[in-house]
C-alpha cells in the first residue's frame, strides 16, 4: 500500500480496502480492511532478501545476523519510514515457515475465488 499513498493523497485514486489484518496507520488509517467489509482475506506484501541454494550455513548465518542488527538501527528505521513501509521482521526458519504457509494460503484463496485450478 505504500506505493498508493502519493496517488491517494493526490486525489488520483480511491483505495477501497486494505488486505491487512487491521487498519494501517498514517494516510491509510481511514481505509477499511477487506475483513471489515465482509471479505475474509488478508494478502500482505512482504519484502525480503533471499539467498541462493549454494550458500553455506556460515554465510547464511552471517547474513541473518547482519539483517537482525540492521533492522534495529535508527538509519534503517528512518529509510523504512521514508518509503512508507511497515515493520515486519522475520528471519531464517521463521521467515521460511511464514512464506511457505502464506503461499499455501494464497493458493487456497485463489482456488476459492475461481482463479486457479
The 8 nearest C-alpha neighbors of each residue, nearest first, counted from 0:
[[1, 3, 2, 4, 17, 27, 83, 84],
 [0, 2, 83, 3, 4, 84, 82, 5],
 [1, 3, 0, 4, 5, 83, 6, 82],
 [4, 2, 0, 6, 1, 5, 7, 14],
 [3, 5, 7, 6, 1, 2, 8, 26],
 [6, 4, 8, 7, 3, 9, 2, 1],
 [7, 5, 9, 11, 3, 4, 8, 12],
 [6, 8, 4, 10, 12, 9, 5, 3],
 [9, 7, 5, 10, 6, 4, 11, 26],
 [10, 8, 6, 7, 11, 5, 12, 4],
 [9, 11, 7, 8, 12, 6, 13, 5],
 [12, 10, 6, 9, 7, 13, 8, 5],
 [13, 11, 7, 10, 6, 14, 9, 3],
 [12, 14, 7, 15, 11, 10, 6, 3],
 [13, 15, 16, 12, 30, 7, 17, 3],
 [14, 16, 13, 30, 17, 31, 33, 32],
 [17, 15, 32, 31, 33, 14, 30, 18],
 [16, 18, 32, 19, 33, 31, 30, 15],
 [17, 19, 41, 42, 33, 32, 40, 43],
 [18, 20, 41, 21, 17, 43, 32, 42],
 [19, 21, 41, 18, 22, 32, 34, 40],
 [22, 20, 19, 32, 23, 31, 18, 17],
 [23, 21, 28, 32, 31, 24, 19, 30],
 [22, 24, 28, 27, 21, 25, 19, 30],
 [25, 23, 28, 27, 26, 22, 29, 85],
 [24, 26, 27, 28, 23, 29, 83, 4],
 [27, 25, 28, 24, 4, 29, 8, 23],
 [26, 28, 30, 25, 29, 23, 24, 4],
 [29, 27, 24, 23, 25, 30, 26, 22],
 [30, 28, 27, 31, 26, 22, 23, 24],
 [29, 31, 27, 28, 16, 32, 17, 15],
 [32, 30, 16, 35, 29, 22, 17, 33],
 [31, 33, 17, 16, 35, 34, 18, 22],
 [32, 34, 36, 38, 16, 35, 18, 17],
 [35, 33, 38, 37, 39, 36, 32, 40],
 [36, 34, 32, 33, 37, 31, 38, 39],
 [37, 35, 33, 34, 38, 32, 31, 16],
 [36, 38, 34, 35, 39, 33, 40, 32],
 [39, 37, 34, 33, 40, 36, 35, 32],
 [40, 38, 34, 37, 33, 41, 35, 36],
 [41, 39, 38, 34, 18, 33, 42, 108],
 [40, 42, 18, 19, 20, 43, 39, 33],
 [41, 43, 18, 19, 40, 44, 105, 101],
 [44, 42, 19, 45, 41, 18, 20, 17],
 [45, 43, 42, 46, 0, 19, 18, 41],
 [46, 44, 43, 47, 87, 85, 98, 42],
 [47, 45, 44, 48, 87, 84, 43, 49],
 [46, 48, 49, 45, 89, 88, 94, 90],
 [47, 49, 50, 46, 66, 62, 90, 63],
 [48, 50, 47, 51, 52, 91, 59, 95],
 [51, 49, 52, 54, 48, 59, 53, 62],
 [50, 52, 53, 54, 49, 59, 55, 48],
 [51, 53, 54, 50, 55, 49, 59, 56],
 [54, 52, 51, 55, 50, 56, 59, 58],
 [55, 53, 52, 51, 58, 59, 56, 50],
 [54, 56, 58, 57, 59, 53, 52, 60],
 [55, 57, 59, 58, 60, 54, 61, 53],
 [58, 56, 60, 55, 59, 61, 54, 62],
 [57, 59, 61, 55, 60, 56, 54, 62],
 [60, 58, 56, 62, 57, 61, 55, 63],
 [59, 61, 63, 57, 58, 62, 64, 56],
 [60, 62, 58, 64, 59, 63, 65, 57],
 [63, 61, 65, 59, 64, 60, 66, 58],
 [62, 64, 60, 66, 65, 61, 59, 67],
 [63, 65, 67, 61, 62, 66, 60, 68],
 [66, 64, 62, 68, 63, 67, 61, 69],
 [67, 65, 69, 63, 68, 64, 70, 62],
 [66, 68, 64, 65, 69, 70, 63, 71],
 [69, 67, 65, 66, 71, 70, 64, 72],
 [68, 70, 66, 71, 72, 67, 65, 75],
 [71, 69, 72, 67, 75, 68, 66, 76],
 [72, 70, 69, 68, 73, 67, 75, 76],
 [71, 73, 74, 75, 69, 70, 76, 68],
 [72, 74, 76, 75, 77, 71, 70, 78],
 [75, 73, 77, 72, 76, 78, 69, 71],
 [76, 74, 78, 77, 72, 73, 70, 79],
 [75, 77, 79, 73, 74, 78, 80, 72],
 [76, 78, 80, 74, 75, 79, 73, 81],
 [79, 77, 81, 75, 80, 76, 74, 82],
 [80, 78, 76, 84, 82, 77, 81, 75],
 [79, 81, 83, 77, 82, 78, 84, 76],
 [82, 80, 78, 79, 83, 77, 84, 76],
 [81, 83, 80, 79, 84, 78, 1, 2],
 [84, 82, 1, 80, 81, 79, 85, 2],
 [85, 83, 79, 82, 80, 1, 86, 81],
 [84, 86, 87, 83, 79, 80, 1, 23],
 [85, 87, 88, 84, 79, 76, 70, 80],
 [88, 86, 85, 89, 45, 46, 84, 47],
 [87, 89, 86, 90, 70, 67, 94, 66],
 [88, 90, 94, 93, 87, 91, 97, 92],
 [91, 89, 94, 93, 63, 92, 88, 67],
 [90, 92, 94, 93, 95, 63, 89, 60],
 [91, 93, 95, 94, 96, 90, 97, 89],
 [92, 94, 96, 91, 95, 90, 89, 97],
 [95, 93, 90, 89, 97, 91, 96, 92],
 [96, 94, 92, 98, 93, 97, 91, 99],
 [95, 97, 99, 93, 94, 98, 92, 100],
 [96, 98, 94, 100, 95, 99, 101, 93],
 [99, 97, 101, 95, 100, 96, 102, 94],
 [98, 100, 102, 96, 101, 97, 95, 103],
 [101, 99, 97, 103, 98, 102, 96, 104],
 [102, 100, 104, 98, 103, 99, 105, 97],
 [101, 103, 105, 99, 104, 100, 98, 106],
 [104, 102, 106, 100, 101, 105, 99, 107],
 [103, 105, 101, 107, 106, 102, 108, 100],
 [106, 104, 108, 102, 107, 103, 109, 101],
 [105, 107, 103, 109, 104, 108, 102, 110],
 [108, 106, 104, 110, 105, 109, 111, 103],
 [109, 107, 105, 111, 110, 106, 104, 112],
 [108, 110, 114, 106, 112, 111, 107, 115],
 [111, 109, 115, 113, 107, 112, 108, 114],
 [110, 112, 108, 113, 109, 107, 114, 115],
 [113, 111, 109, 110, 114, 108, 115, 107],
 [112, 114, 110, 111, 115, 109, 116, 108],
 [113, 115, 109, 112, 110, 116, 111, 108],
 [116, 114, 110, 109, 113, 106, 112, 111],
 [115, 110, 114, 113, 109, 106, 111, 107]]
